């Protein structure tokens, strides 16, 4: 019998340039995984869900950092 579990991760970040805070915030990512009777399979499923959630968090924070620095650069040219 399989049941579904969920991994939910939250990351707080602060992007600084020197002593100036450019952006800060919190991002959340979650993923469901299958929880089965077999310990090895459950652990593998859980670990994959954690890795995928970490990857999503990294992508979200990277996109936010890129957008913030791009907007800052565009606005400083004006």
Residue pairs with C-beta under 8 A, 6 or more apart in sequence:
1 36
1 37
2 34
2 35
2 36
3 34
3 35
4 32
4 33
4 34
4 35
5 32
5 33
5 34
5 35
5 46
6 30
6 31
6 32
6 33
6 49
7 30
7 31
7 32
7 33
7 46
7 49
7 50
7 53
8 28
8 29
8 30
8 53
9 28
9 29
9 30
9 50
9 53
9 54
9 57
10 26
10 27
10 28
11 26
11 27
11 28
11 57
11 61
12 24
12 25
12 26
13 23
13 24
13 25
13 26
13 27
13 61
13 64
14 21
14 23
14 24
15 21
15 22
15 23
15 24
15 64
15 65
15 68
15 69
16 22
22 68
22 69
22 72
23 64
23 65
23 68
25 64
27 57
27 60
27 61
27 64
28 57
29 53
29 54
29 56
29 57
29 60
30 53
31 49
31 52
31 53
31 56
32 49
33 45
33 46
33 48
33 49
34 41
34 42
34 45
35 42
35 45
35 46
36 42
36 45
